[in-house]
């Protein structure tokens, strides 16, 4: 379990600069594919962070508020991405 948590932590930390680079190139090239890839990356990082926070929330109940906010961000973001993809195709 510790290896999984370490891997998720590394993924979340690595996704931040990758997201910034993707959005930079998406803004410069006006590429829809890069923007969508960045959105999916953020949503997957949010899901990974939700797993980390919910595991820690078993020890510290105050973190459940953070977990609920992450679920709200994940649901809102996924809804937005699906709506955007539906409008495009």
Residue frames as a rotation matrix with the C-alpha (Angstrom) as fourth column:
UNK 1
0.564 0.826 0.000 0.00
0.826 -0.564 0.000 0.00
0.000 0.000 -1.000 0.00
UNK 2
0.380 -0.498 -0.779 2.87
0.210 -0.774 0.597 2.35
-0.901 -0.391 -0.190 0.73
UNK 3
-0.681 -0.641 0.354 4.24
0.453 0.011 0.891 1.87
-0.575 0.767 0.283 -2.78
UNK 4
-0.083 0.754 0.651 0.87
0.966 -0.099 0.239 2.80
0.245 0.649 -0.720 -4.27
UNK 5
0.774 0.391 -0.498 0.67
0.551 -0.804 0.225 5.95
-0.313 -0.449 -0.837 -2.16
UNK 6
-0.079 -0.890 -0.449 4.21
0.169 -0.456 0.874 6.92
-0.982 -0.007 0.186 -3.11
UNK 7
-0.691 -0.145 0.708 3.42
0.691 0.154 0.706 6.37
-0.211 0.977 -0.006 -6.78
UNK 8
0.332 0.893 0.304 0.23
0.917 -0.381 0.117 8.44
0.221 0.239 -0.946 -6.57
UNK 9
0.608 -0.187 -0.771 2.08
0.330 -0.824 0.460 11.23
-0.722 -0.534 -0.440 -4.81
UNK 10
-0.515 -0.857 -0.009 4.73
0.270 -0.172 0.947 11.23
-0.813 0.486 0.320 -7.53
UNK 11
-0.412 0.443 0.796 2.03
0.905 0.098 0.414 11.27
0.105 0.891 -0.441 -10.21
UNK 12
0.680 0.705 -0.201 0.25
0.729 -0.681 0.076 14.25
-0.083 -0.199 -0.977 -8.65
UNK 13
0.366 -0.618 -0.696 3.49
0.110 -0.714 0.692 16.18
-0.924 -0.330 -0.193 -8.25
UNK 14
-0.679 -0.646 0.349 4.63
0.384 0.093 0.919 15.36
-0.626 0.758 0.185 -11.78
UNK 15
-0.065 0.743 0.666 1.28
0.998 0.052 0.040 16.25
-0.005 0.668 -0.744 -13.33
UNK 16
0.563 0.298 -0.771 1.53
0.439 -0.898 -0.026 19.90
-0.700 -0.324 -0.637 -12.24
UNK 17
-0.261 -0.679 -0.686 4.47
-0.311 -0.614 0.726 20.94
-0.914 0.403 -0.051 -14.46
UNK 18
-0.820 0.025 0.573 3.22
0.497 0.530 0.688 18.72
-0.286 0.848 -0.447 -17.30
UNK 19
0.241 0.970 0.037 -0.15
0.924 -0.218 -0.313 20.48
-0.296 0.110 -0.949 -17.10
UNK 20
0.398 -0.133 -0.907 1.53
0.036 -0.986 0.161 23.88
-0.917 -0.097 -0.388 -17.21
UNK 21
-0.694 -0.705 -0.149 3.58
-0.168 -0.042 0.985 22.94
-0.700 0.708 -0.089 -20.27
UNK 22
-0.572 0.551 0.608 0.55
0.805 0.522 0.283 21.47
-0.161 0.650 -0.742 -22.05
UNK 23
0.499 0.817 -0.289 -1.53
0.748 -0.574 -0.333 24.58
-0.438 -0.050 -0.898 -21.40
UNK 24
0.010 -0.585 -0.811 1.34
-0.157 -0.802 0.577 26.83
-0.988 0.122 -0.100 -22.49
UNK 25
-0.917 -0.375 0.137 1.64
0.045 0.243 0.969 25.05
-0.397 0.895 -0.205 -25.82
UNK 26
-0.241 0.908 0.342 -2.15
0.958 0.279 -0.065 24.87
-0.155 0.312 -0.937 -26.15
UNK 27
0.510 0.410 -0.756 -2.33
0.389 -0.894 -0.222 28.63
-0.767 -0.181 -0.615 -25.72
UNK 28
-0.293 -0.730 -0.618 0.50
-0.328 -0.530 0.782 29.31
-0.898 0.432 -0.085 -28.14
UNK 29
-0.989 -0.142 0.041 -0.70
-0.024 0.425 0.905 26.95
-0.146 0.894 -0.423 -30.85
UNK 30
-0.321 0.947 -0.017 -4.44
-0.918 -0.316 -0.239 27.23
-0.231 -0.061 0.971 -30.12
UNK 31
-0.697 -0.024 -0.716 -4.59
-0.322 0.903 0.283 23.45
0.640 0.429 -0.637 -30.16
UNK 32
0.271 0.891 0.365 -7.81
-0.871 0.066 0.486 21.93
0.409 -0.450 0.794 -28.91
UNK 33
0.593 -0.078 -0.801 -6.21
0.097 0.995 -0.026 18.52
0.799 -0.062 0.598 -28.49
UNK 34
-0.520 -0.841 -0.148 -3.52
0.322 -0.033 -0.946 19.84
0.791 -0.540 0.288 -26.16
UNK 35
-0.524 0.405 0.750 -6.11
-0.744 -0.645 -0.172 21.70
0.415 -0.648 0.639 -24.09
UNK 36
0.587 0.794 -0.160 -8.22
-0.645 0.578 0.501 18.57
0.490 -0.191 0.851 -23.77
UNK 37
0.231 -0.606 -0.761 -5.19
0.374 0.778 -0.505 16.50
0.898 -0.168 0.407 -22.85
UNK 38
-0.773 -0.507 0.381 -4.39
-0.095 -0.502 -0.860 19.01
0.627 -0.701 0.340 -20.11
UNK 39
-0.067 0.839 0.541 -7.98
-0.931 -0.248 0.269 18.83
0.360 -0.485 0.797 -18.82
UNK 40
0.730 0.307 -0.611 -7.87
-0.180 0.948 0.261 15.05
0.659 -0.080 0.748 -18.68
UNK 41
-0.241 -0.902 -0.359 -4.49
0.370 0.257 -0.893 15.20
0.897 -0.348 0.272 -16.94
UNK 42
-0.687 0.026 0.726 -5.87
-0.561 -0.654 -0.508 17.53
0.461 -0.756 0.464 -14.27
UNK 43
0.384 0.910 0.155 -8.89
-0.847 0.280 0.452 15.30
0.368 -0.305 0.878 -13.71
UNK 44
0.563 -0.238 -0.792 -6.73
0.195 0.969 -0.153 12.21
0.803 -0.069 0.592 -13.33
UNK 45
-0.605 -0.793 0.063 -4.44
0.183 -0.216 -0.959 14.05
0.775 -0.569 0.276 -10.92
UNK 46
-0.328 0.592 0.736 -7.50
-0.865 -0.502 0.018 15.15
0.380 -0.631 0.677 -8.95
UNK 47
0.716 0.589 -0.375 -8.65
-0.434 0.796 0.421 11.52
0.547 -0.139 0.826 -8.74
UNK 48
0.085 -0.776 -0.624 -5.21
0.462 0.586 -0.666 10.43
0.883 -0.232 0.409 -7.56
UNK 49
-0.760 -0.344 0.551 -5.19
-0.235 -0.645 -0.727 13.20
0.606 -0.683 0.409 -4.97
UNK 50
0.191 0.914 0.357 -8.64
-0.860 -0.019 0.510 12.12
0.473 -0.404 0.783 -3.82
UNK 51
0.629 -0.041 -0.776 -7.31
0.173 0.981 0.089 8.63
0.758 -0.190 0.624 -3.13
UNK 52
-0.439 -0.885 -0.157 -4.41
0.435 -0.056 -0.899 10.07
0.786 -0.462 0.409 -1.14
UNK 53
-0.638 0.229 0.735 -6.59
-0.587 -0.762 -0.272 12.43
0.498 -0.605 0.621 0.88
UNK 54
0.462 0.887 -0.007 -9.27
-0.685 0.362 0.632 9.85
0.563 -0.288 0.775 1.61
UNK 55
0.330 -0.431 -0.840 -6.63
0.441 0.857 -0.267 7.43
0.835 -0.282 0.473 2.87
UNK 56
-0.765 -0.641 0.056 -5.24
0.296 -0.429 -0.853 10.09
0.571 -0.636 0.518 5.21
UNK 57
-0.317 0.727 0.609 -8.75
-0.680 -0.622 0.389 11.16
0.662 -0.290 0.692 6.24
UNK 58
0.441 0.426 -0.790 -9.18
0.195 0.814 0.548 7.87
0.876 -0.396 0.276 8.07
UNK 59
-0.253 -0.637 -0.728 -6.63
0.909 0.102 -0.405 9.19
0.332 -0.764 0.553 10.55
UNK 60
-0.883 -0.055 -0.466 -7.63
0.233 -0.913 -0.334 12.87
-0.407 -0.404 0.819 10.52
UNK 61
-0.131 0.944 0.303 -11.40
0.895 0.244 -0.372 13.43
-0.425 0.223 -0.877 10.12
UNK 62
0.170 0.174 -0.970 -10.92
-0.021 -0.983 -0.180 17.09
-0.985 0.051 -0.163 9.21
UNK 63
-0.780 -0.559 -0.281 -9.60
-0.307 -0.050 0.951 15.98
-0.545 0.828 -0.132 5.82
UNK 64
-0.397 0.704 0.588 -13.05
0.779 0.597 -0.189 14.68
-0.485 0.383 -0.786 4.84
UNK 65
0.523 0.542 -0.658 -14.01
0.139 -0.816 -0.561 18.26
-0.841 0.202 -0.502 3.95
UNK 66
-0.247 -0.701 -0.669 -11.08
-0.709 -0.340 0.617 18.35
-0.660 0.628 -0.413 1.52
UNK 67
-0.865 -0.045 0.499 -12.13
0.206 0.877 0.435 14.99
-0.457 0.479 -0.749 0.11
UNK 68
0.129 0.984 0.123 -15.68
0.708 -0.005 -0.706 16.25
-0.694 0.179 -0.697 -0.47
UNK 69
0.444 -0.033 -0.896 -14.34
-0.387 -0.908 -0.158 19.34
-0.808 0.417 -0.416 -2.25
UNK 70
-0.662 -0.729 -0.175 -12.12
-0.514 0.271 0.814 17.15
-0.546 0.629 -0.554 -4.45
UNK 71
-0.540 0.566 0.623 -15.14
0.652 0.749 -0.115 15.02
-0.532 0.344 -0.774 -5.37
UNK 72
0.508 0.756 -0.413 -17.06
0.337 -0.616 -0.712 18.18
-0.793 0.222 -0.568 -6.30
UNK 73
0.052 -0.583 -0.811 -14.17
-0.706 -0.596 0.383 19.41
-0.707 0.552 -0.443 -8.47
UNK 74
-0.851 -0.400 0.341 -13.85
-0.108 0.768 0.632 15.99
-0.515 0.501 -0.696 -10.10
UNK 75
-0.160 0.877 0.453 -17.57
0.777 0.395 -0.491 15.75
-0.609 0.273 -0.744 -10.89
UNK 76
0.605 0.374 -0.703 -17.75
-0.016 -0.877 -0.480 19.33
-0.796 0.302 -0.525 -12.18
UNK 77
-0.226 -0.804 -0.551 -14.61
-0.703 -0.257 0.663 18.90
-0.674 0.537 -0.507 -14.29
UNK 78
-0.819 -0.037 0.573 -15.73
0.251 0.874 0.415 15.60
-0.516 0.484 -0.706 -15.77
UNK 79
0.228 0.967 0.114 -19.13
0.678 -0.074 -0.731 17.06
-0.699 0.244 -0.673 -16.60
UNK 80
0.477 -0.108 -0.872 -17.49
-0.387 -0.917 -0.098 20.03
-0.789 0.385 -0.479 -18.28
UNK 81
-0.617 -0.775 -0.137 -15.13
-0.511 0.263 0.818 17.86
-0.598 0.575 -0.558 -20.32
UNK 82
-0.589 0.465 0.661 -17.94
0.610 0.792 -0.014 15.56
-0.530 0.396 -0.750 -21.47
UNK 83
0.500 0.806 -0.317 -20.12
0.414 -0.544 -0.730 18.53
-0.761 0.233 -0.605 -22.39
UNK 84
0.137 -0.554 -0.821 -17.29
-0.645 -0.679 0.350 20.07
-0.752 0.482 -0.450 -24.40
UNK 85
-0.848 -0.469 0.246 -16.61
-0.167 0.678 0.716 16.82
-0.503 0.566 -0.653 -26.23
UNK 86
-0.192 0.865 0.464 -20.32
0.741 0.438 -0.509 16.39
-0.643 0.246 -0.725 -27.01
UNK 87
0.583 0.415 -0.699 -20.54
-0.018 -0.853 -0.521 19.89
-0.813 0.317 -0.490 -28.44
UNK 88
-0.234 -0.800 -0.552 -17.50
-0.707 -0.250 0.662 19.28
-0.667 0.546 -0.507 -30.63
UNK 89
-0.985 -0.166 0.049 -18.48
-0.100 0.775 0.624 15.92
-0.141 0.610 -0.780 -32.06
